[in-house]
Amino acid sequence: MEKVTSNICKTKDIGTYGNLFGGVMLAWVDEAAGIYAMKKTGEKHMVTLRFGEVLFRKPVKVGDIVEFYCGNGKVGNSSFSFDIKAVVDGIDVFSTDCTLVALDSEGRPKTIDQK
């Protein structure tokens, strides 16, 4: 797995119990997934098709730096699937797998050019 990006958990990102909102984590994961898919496929326009089972393994607190790692990529005709996890201080706090699809200028799925 390779590191893709990082985010810091801020006060505005937490809920009543002092933990990172799940929806904020999902937004961060979606962004990291898009970055990874674009870098690995060379495609400029990738959209999320699906996330697999989403596991929130440990709470994230204010001040935690969340690092996102992706790997095990598989290129399909127009899709790219891979694993993604979030890590804080070396501990996995979130994991899932996902699939993104390459789109053409009209917003239709397009074949990924496998160089």
Residue pairs with C-beta under 8 A, 6 or more apart in sequence:
1 69
1 70
1 71
1 72
1 83
1 85
2 69
2 70
2 71
3 67
3 68
3 69
4 32
4 35
4 36
4 39
4 68
4 69
4 70
5 31
5 32
5 35
5 67
5 68
6 65
6 66
6 67
6 68
7 28
7 65
7 66
7 68
8 63
8 64
8 65
8 66
9 20
9 60
9 61
9 62
9 63
9 64
9 65
9 66
10 62
11 62
13 20
13 21
13 24
13 62
14 20
14 21
14 61
14 62
15 21
18 59
18 61
18 62
19 59
19 60
19 61
20 59
20 60
20 61
20 64
20 66
22 56
25 56
25 60
25 66
25 86
25 94
26 51
26 54
28 66
28 68
28 86
29 51
29 68
29 84
29 86
29 94
29 96
29 98
30 48
32 68
32 70
32 84
33 48
33 70
33 82
33 84
33 98
33 100
34 46
34 48
34 100
36 70
36 73
36 82
36 84
37 43
37 46
37 80
37 82
37 100
38 44
38 46
40 73
40 75
40 80
40 82
41 75
41 80
41 102
41 112
42 113
42 115
43 80
43 102
43 110
43 112
43 113
45 102
45 103
45 104
45 105
46 80
46 100
46 101
46 102
46 103
47 100
47 101
47 103
48 98
48 99
48 100
49 79
49 98
49 99
49 100
49 101
50 98
50 99
51 96
51 97
51 98
52 96
52 97
52 98
53 96
54 94
54 96
55 94
55 95
55 96
56 93
56 94
57 92
57 93
57 94
57 95
58 88
58 91
58 92
58 93
59 93
60 66
60 86
60 88
60 93
64 88
64 89
65 88
66 86
66 87
66 88
66 93
67 86
67 87
67 88
68 84
68 85
68 86
68 87
69 84
69 85
69 86
69 87
70 82
70 83
70 84
71 82
71 83
72 82
72 83
73 80
73 81
73 82
74 80
74 81
74 82
75 112
75 114
76 112
77 111
77 112
78 101
78 102
78 109
78 110
78 111
78 112
79 99
79 100
79 101
79 102
79 109
79 112
80 99
80 100
80 101
80 102
80 112
81 97
81 98
81 99
81 100
82 97
82 98
83 95
83 96
83 97
84 95
84 96
84 97
84 98
85 92
85 94
85 95
85 96
86 92
86 93
86 94
86 95
87 93
101 109
102 109
102 110
102 111
102 112
103 109
103 110
104 110
